[in-house]
């Protein structure tokens, strides 16, 4: 295989709502370019894209699939992305390394919720976009309505380059506005007859052509001047204008295909070869230091690894993009993220499981490497003279969490290893071994996301698991001042133990002053701050430890032990065993013994004095609150709002967006346990949501009472 230059490379992400035909289109393209001799089908479980066992089992894409092919002296690399919102992390990584998004639209369904969600992702990354209307030959296909639908959402940037003649069962061909030709298929044929546009279509085709002509001319001053002078442009000039319009996101071309019957796929492939931007035609990415890294083949080599899979008989397959420079087999590179060295032993251009060995790749190329020792998704390998790191792929926040446990204890370690591997393959999975909750928490995008994970664990790794309701990471705090004394005394022959601590606790907020006098039961306690330690707690909030000992009642050497005892209780709060936070502790008096006092005595005295004071200080439980944004069709707004209010949500606002409502709310994490499933059920899968941690807030009294009873019952069981 020839070594392709940067300007000969096209990297494209294929996206679209679940069921829109992305995998079928990929299959047709691979057939057209000759990489496969027979097109597979999803029902037949023999497609190039969906080749993992879990994908064959469920009949939908779980992973993105990279496939490269040569076409018209160009190296085309496409990434077929899952359509389900549960696997949107794949879209994030694919969009990060490609230069054009091709979004499939089902001509029978129009704009769907997945379309809108993915469009937002594409828009946030400022990626060029084109639409491909699939299933144009279906009896329920409606081109005109779908175009109207697209324009309602995305405006006049939506510009058809093709339109069908006839609709539904009357479909008999496609008018290509750019080429000014009619593509007509005989029954059962995949290759069309290329004909002149018939008189019956000339007026309509002319109108479409004029719109396209003006849209192409608008994106280049030279083309605009030529258009004004001559009233027209050549096909090559229009292609130039269309490409520039796509790069600036001022033009979203629309093509028509039937992926299943391989109609018009060849023409789409030709267009992509000519009009899709190369890596050197779009704004270059920045490294983590904010420096622009141009795809210059003469610069020092940088490889960014955006995807990892584990495949039978091979092991780890690491997918990368050459961000700059060039790479050859045998090159030694440095892993900037892990401070290790790697040798590139074998490189491949891939199409699913098919691999084509290559010896050299230039900037912009996407390929895979095997037998790497220490490379993880998100890592960068650099040649001498480069120290790049990249973090431009932002994965979505998780929305669905479950505790996971191996059914047999003997498999616990094996489960941990498998989860770590899966996290490498899919960074949108978040795995947390929680010391606080004493659970392994798995968080993903939805129920199906974790369901497929479970299938892989049980069928591929032979580890039977159970999903459990995850515990909530509550926090404890206090609402008023309190005072307590505690004497620890133990005598059992020889040296004993003695330590006495007097302390005050109060709720703490950032920057609050400390009173000089505290009053309890009519008694005044004057405080002289001798030393203040402010500790930022790992779990959020602060502990402020104040030494107010006067007269040497307690030696300074015992104060760290007192603090240690208090910290031990902060890690296991008195109410529910949850972490405590936002407390100020003033140690103002105590007693010690010249012989029997030691560190453990004061650690225990400090711990118990703090525990007593905490329980008398109006203790309250805090719960995590999340900012939730729901995008829902207007028809379902009432049902969704009622459901949220039943989840103790505080509605923060609403805004309309072209037939959809965006509902903003603050919701306790406890109430979001199975929200993705409930929302899908309520709206027929037409709504979506995001959630992000906001802050901790006090739980209502009735909820606190319930939590205390549950904790008490758990303690008795143990």
N, C-alpha and C positions, 0 to 999 in steps of 0.2 A: 504494500500500500504506500502511495506517495505521502510525503510530509506536507500537510496542508498549512498554508500561511494563515495568519490571523484574519485577514480580510476574506478568506475562503471558508470561514467557519461560521455556522449558524447554530445557536443554542436556543431551543424553544421548549416552553412548558405547555403541556396539554392539560387544560383544566375544564371543569364543568360540573354541573349538578350530577349526583349519583344517577346512573341510568341513562345519561345523555349520549353514551356511545363512544367514550374515549378509547377504551381498550379495543373495541371493534375497529375504530379508525386507525389505531396504531397497527393492528393486524393487516389492514388493507394497504397501508403505506409500506410495510415490510414486504408484502407480497409484490407490490408494484416495483420496488427497487431490486427484487430478486433474491433477498436474503432468505425468504422462505418460499417453498414451492406450492404450499397449500395453506389457505387461510384457516386458522383455528376459530373456535367459537367458545363463548363463555359456558354455554350449556354442555359443550363437548369437553370442557375442562382441559383444553389443549392450546390455549393462547400463549403467545410469547410473553406478554406482560404479566398475567396472573399465573405465575408458575410455582408459587409457594403452596404447600399443602393446605394451609388455612384458607387461602384464597379460593382454591378449588372446592374446598368443603362448603364455604358459605356463598360462593358465586359472586363475590364483589372484591374490588381491589382493596388491599390493606396497606401495601407498600407502593411507593413510586417506583417505576421501572425506567431505567435508562436504555435507550436504543439509538445507535449511530448507524448511518448508512451514507454511501456516496451517491450523489445525484447532481448531474450537470456540472461536474468539476467542483463541487462543493462538499464539505464534510458537514452533514446534517446530524445534529444530536438533539433528540427529543426526550423529554421526561414525561411519561404518562403518569398523572397524579390521581390518587383515589378521589372519588366525588363526595363521599360521605363526610359530613362535618366532623365526625369522630376521628378522622385521620387527616385533619387539616394541617398538622405539623409537617406532613410530607410536602404540602403546597408551599409552606414557608421556605423549606430548604431548596425546593426546585426553583422557585422564583428568585432566590438569592443568587443562583449561578447561571440563570438564563437571561436572554435579552429580549424575549417576546413571549407573551402569553397568548395562546390560541384557546379561546373559550368556546366549547361546544354548547349549542342551544338545541334542545329537542323541539322540533317544529310543531309537535303536537301539544307541548306544554308551555312554551314561551319562557318568560323570566320566572325562575323559581327561587326559593329562599337560598339554596346553595349558590345560585348565580350571583345573587346580591352579596352574600358573604364573601365569596371569592373575589368579586369585583372590588370590594373594599380593601382586601389584602393587596391586590394588584395596584390599586390607586395609592395606597399608603407607601408603596415602594417606587411609585412613579414609573411603572413598567409599560412599555408599548403593548397594545392589545388589539386583537382582531377577533371577530366572531365567525364561527362556522355553524351554519344551521344544518343540523343532521335530521335524518328520517324525512327528507323532503318529499319522498315518494309515498309516505304513509297515508292511509285513507283519512286520517284526522289531522293531517298537516295543514297549517294555515300560515303561509308566508307573510301575507300582508298584515295580519293581526299581530304576528310575532315581531315584525319590524316596528309596528306602531308601539307595541309593548316595550321594545328595546329603546325607542326614542323617548318614551315617557320617562324612563329611568336615566338614560344617558345622553339625551339631547340629540342635536343634529350632527354630532361627531360620528354617529352611526351612519355609515355610508355603504349601501349595497354595491358590490362589484358584479354580483350575479343575482338573477331572480328566476324562479321557475315559470315555465309556461304550463298553465293548468295547475290545479291544486288538488290534493287528496287523490282520489281514484282517477281524476282527469289529468294528472301529471304526465307530461310526455317529453320534457326537455328543460334545459337551462339556457337562458340568454346570458352570455358573458358580455357585460357592458364595456369592459376595458378592451377586449378584443373585437367587439362588435360582431360576434358570431353566435350561432345557435348550436348547442350541443344536444343531439337527439339520440336516444337509445332505442334500438330495436328490442323486442321482447327477449329477455334472457341474456342480452349482451352487456358487457362491462365497458367495452370501448365504444364511444359514441361516434355517430356521423357528425362531422363539422360542416355546418351549412350556413348560408347567408341568412340574416334575420328576415323572416317573412314580413310582408307588408302589414299583416294584422298586428305585428308587434313593434313596428318601426317607431310609432309615435311614443309608446311607453319606453322603449329602449332609448330613444333620443332624450327623453326627459331625465332618465337615470344617468345617461352619459353626461349631460350638461351639469348635473349636480356633482358627479365625480370629477369632471374636468375642472370645475371651479374649486373644489376641495383640494385637488392636487396642486393647482396653480397658487393657491393661497399660502402654501408653505415654503415658497422660495421666491425671492424678489426677481431673479432672472426669468424664472418660469412665468411669473405674473406679468412681467413686461412683454414677454413673447406672446402670452395669451391675449393681452390687450392689442398687440400689433396684428396678430394673425388670426385670432378668434379660435384657435385650437392648439393642441400639442400632440406630438407623436406619442406612440405607446411607451417608448423608452423614457420620454420626458415625464409622462404621467406616472410611470412606475417610480421615477426619482422623487416626484412630488408626494406620492402616496407613502413612500418609505420615510421621507422627512416628516410627514404629517403623523405617522405612527410613532416615530421617535419622540416628537414633541407632545404626543398624546392629544393632538388636535383632530385626529382621524382614526376611526375604528372601522376598518373595512369589514364587509360581510360577504362570506362565500356560502355556497350551498353544496351539500353532498348527501349521498346515501352510503354511509360507511358499510352497512350490512351487504349491500349489493355492489359495492365498489364503484359507485357512480360519481364522477367528477373528482375523485381522489387524486388522480394523475394531474389534473389541472391545478388543484390546490398545492400539490407538491412542487410543481413548476413555479407557482407564484411565490411560495415560501423561499425557494432558492434565489429568486430575483429580488424580493422585497423585504424579507426578514433582515433586520440589522445585524451586522457582524459585531463582535465584542469591541472593536475599535471605533464603532460608530455611535455608541451610546456613552453616557457619562461614566467615567471610570469609578470603580468603588474606592472607598477609603479604608485604610487599615485602622487598627484600634487606636492609633495615635493621631488620627484625623488627617493623615497624609494620603494624597491621591496616588493610587498604584495603577499606572497605565499598562495595558496589555502589550507591552513592548517585548518582542522576542529577543532583543539584544540586551535587555536589562538582566540583572541577577535573577535567578530562578526562585519563584515562590509557588508552592502548591497548596491549595486549600482543600481540606477533606470535609465534604458536606454530607456524606452518607456512608453507613456501614451495614453490610449484611453478613450473615453466617450461612454458608451453603454446604450441603452435604458433599463429602469427598474433597472439599477445597479448604474449608474453614472460613476465616474472615476475608471478605472482599471489601476493599476500601476505595470509595469513589472520590475523585478529586477533580478540581479545575485548575489548569495552569494559569495562575493570575498574572505572571510575568515571566519573561525568559523562555527557555526551552528545557525539556527534560529528556534524557536518554536512558536506556537500560544500562544499569551499572553505575549510575550517578550516586554519589554519597551526599546526603543532605542532612541538615540539622533540624530536629523537632524543637521549635522555639517554645512551645507550650510545655513540653515535658523534659527539656534539657537532655535529650538523647540523640543518638545518631541513627540514621536509617539508610539502607542501600535499596535503590529501586531495582529489584531483580527482574520483575516481569510486569509489563504493562499491556493492557488490552483495551480496544474499543469493544463495547458490549452491545448486545441486543437481547435483553433478558438473560437467559442462561448461555446464550451463544457468545463466544469470545473470539476476537480477531487480534492476534498479537501484533503489536507495533513497537518499533525501536526508538522512535523520536516523536515528540509532540511539541508544538509551539504554543505561545500564549493564546489563551482563549479556548483551548481544547478541553474536553471533558472525557475522562477515561477512568479505568479501574486498575488497581494494583493488588497483588496478592503477596502473601508471605512477608508482610511487614511486621515488625516485632512490637512496636510500642506506639502505634498511631490510633487516635481516637477521633470520633466525629467532632469537628470544630477546630482540629489541630492544623498548624501550618508547618510545612517543611520548606526550609530555605537553603539556598546555596550561599557560599561565602560572599559577603558584601551585602547581604539582605538580612533583616531582622523583623520581617513583617508578621503581624498577627491580624486575624480578621474576626469580627464579631457582628457582621451585618445580617446574619440570620436570626430573627427574633421569633421564637416559638410561642404559640398561644398559651395563655394561663390555663391551668387545668380546671375542669368543671365538674368532675365526678371522681369521688374518692371511696376507696374500700380498704379495709384491713385484709391482708392475705396471710394465710397460715398453711403450712404443709400438713396434710392429713396425718402423716406419721412423723414423729420427731426425728427419725433417722434421715429424713429428706430435707431437714431445715437448712443445712449448709448448702446442699445441692440447689435448693430453691434460691438462696441468696446469690449464688453464682449465676444462675439462669436470669434472675431479675437484673443483675448488673449488665449482662450481655444484651438483654432486651432494651435497656436504657441506652446502650451504645447504638443499637439499631434504630431506635425511635426516641430522640431527645424530648419529644412532647410528653413522654411518660415520666412522671416524677416518682422516684422511689425514696422513701424515708424510713429508716429504722429508728423509731422514736423511743428514746430512753424514757421520756416523760409519760407516754401513753402505754408503753410496754407492748407496742404493736408495730408490725411492718405495714406502713401505709403506702398504697399505690394510688396515684392520682393521674387521671387521663382526661380525654375530651368528652367521654360519654360512656354509656353502658356497653355499646358494641365494641368500643376501643378495649375495654377490659375483658369483655367476653372473648374476643379473639386472642388476647394474651393468655387467658385461662386455657383455651383450646390448645394453643401451642405448648404450654407447660405440660398439659396432660397427655398430648398425643406425640409431640416431638421429644420432650425431655422425660416423659414417663414419670412426672411428679403430680400426684393428685393433690389438689389444693381446695381450700374453702375460702370463700369471701365472707367477711364478717362486717357488721356495722362498725365503722371506725369511731373510736372515742373522739371527743371534742377536746382540743387543747384549751381548757378553761384557765383562767388566772384568778388568783385571790388577792384582795387588797383590803384596806381598812378605811373607815369613814370618819373616825373620831380619835381623839387622844385617849391614851390609857397608860396605866402604870402597873408594874409588877415587880415583886422581889422573889428570888429563889435561892435557897441554900442547898447545896449539894454536900452531903456529909456521909462518909463511909469509913467504918473502922473494923478491920478484921484481923487484928494482930499485926505488929510491925507498923510500918508507915501506912497512914490512912489517906483519905481523900477529903479535901475541904475547899469549897469555893462558894462565895455568895455574891450575887449580882443584883443590883437595883437599876432598873431602866424604864425609860418612857418611850412609847411608840406613838407616831402620828402619821396621817396620810401625807404624802409628799407630791408636790408639783414643781416643775422646773422653775428655779429662781426664787422660790418662796423663802422669806426671811425666817429666822429662828427666834422664837420668843426668849426673853431673858428670864421670865417667870412662868412656871406652869402651876395650875391649881387643881388639886384633886381632893374631894371631900373636905373642903375648907382649909386644906393645908397647902402652903406655898413651897415650891421647889425652885430655888435660884440656880440658873444654869450658866456656867462659864465654859464656852467652847475652847478646848485646848487643841483639838485636832479634828479635822473633818475629812472623811474618805467618801467620795462619791463613786459608786460602783455601777457601771453599765452592765445590766444583766443580759446574759446570752439569750434569754427568752423575751426580752423587751422590758422596758421600764428601768427603774433605778432602785438601789438601796443606798441610803445615806447613813453612814455610821459615824456618830459623834462621840468623841472622848471628852467627858466633862468631869473626870475624876479629880478631886482636890484632896490634898493632904496625904496622898500616898495610900489611900484606902485599898487600892488594888495596884500592884506593880504593873508598870507599862508592858513588861514582858508577857503578861497574861492577856492583854487586849486582843492580840491576833487569835488566841484560842477562843475568846468570847465571840469574836466576829465569825470564826469558823463554825461555831455552834449555831449562830443565827442563820448563816448561809445554808447550813444543813436543813433547817426548818423552812427557809425560803424555797428550797428545792422540793419540798413536800409540804405544802400548806396544810394548816390544821383542819380546814373545812372538808376538803375533798381530795387532798393529796396532790392538788395542782400547784404549779409554780406560783409563788407570791411575788408581787411587784409594787413599786411606788410607795415605799415605806421609809420613814426616817426613824432611826433608833438612837436614843441618847443614853449612854451608860453614865450615870452620875454618882453612883456610890456602890459600896460592897464591903466585903471583908475577906481577909485571907489569913492563913495560918502559916507561921514561920517554918513548920516542918511538913505538914500534910497538904499544903496547896501545891498543885501542879497544873499542867496545861489541860489534861483531860477533865479535871475537876471544874475548871472555869468554862471549858467547852460545853459540858453538860449543864452547868448553872445558867450560862448564856442562852442555850437552846430552850431550856424549860421556862426561864423567865420571859423570853420572847414569845413562846407559844401561849403562855397564860395572858400576857398583855394583848396579843393579837386577837384572841378569842373575845376579849372584853372591849375591843376597839371598834365595834360595829362592823364586823367582817362581812364582806360582800364578794360575790363571785362575778367575775367579768367573762364575757363571751366574745369570740371573734365575730366581727361584723364585716360583711363583704359588700362592695359596690357591684350591683347587678344591672346590666343593661339588656333588655329583651327587645328584639326586633320581631314584630308580630303583625300579620295582616289586620287591617282595621276591623274586619268581621269578628275576629276572636278577641278583641281588646278587652271586652267586659269580662269574659271568662278568665283570661290571664290575670287581670287585675284582682279579681275576687280570689283566685288561687294564691296570689302573692300575699294578699292581706291575711289569708288564713295561715300563712307562714310567718306571721309577725313582721311583715315587711313594712318599712316606712317609704311610701311613694315620694320621690324627690322631684319628679317632673316628667313631662311627656312632650314629644315633638313628632310632627308628621313628616314622612319622607316617601312621596310618590306611591301611595297606596299602602304603605307600611307605617306602623306606629313604633316609635322608639320610646320604651318605658324605662325610666331610671328609678332604681330603688336601692335601699339599704336593707340587707337581709342577714339574720344570724346564720352562721355556717351550719348549725344544728338543723335548720329547716331546709337546707339545700341538698340534703342527702341523695335523693333520687329525682331531683328537679328536672334533669334532662329528659328522663323517661316520661315524667308527668306532662311536661310542656309539649313533647312530641305527640302524646296521646290527646291532649286538649286541642291541638291545632292541626292534627293530621300531618305532622312533620313539617309544617310550613313556617314555623318560628325558630329563632335561634337566640342564643344568649351568650354573654361573656360575664365572668365574675373575677373580681380582684380584691385581695385583702385590703381593708380600709383601716380599722382600728379595733380596740377592745372597748366594750361598753358594759355597764352593770346589767345583770339579768333582772327581769321582774321578780318580785318577791315570791310569787307562786311557783315560778320556774326554779328559784333557789331552794325553796322548801322541798321540791321534788328531787332535785339533785342531791341534797343532803341525805334524804331518806334512801336514795339509791346507793350512795356511797356507804352509808351505815350498813345496809344489807350486804354489800360486797365484802366489807370488812369482816362481818360475822361469818360469811361463807368461807373466807380464807382462814 
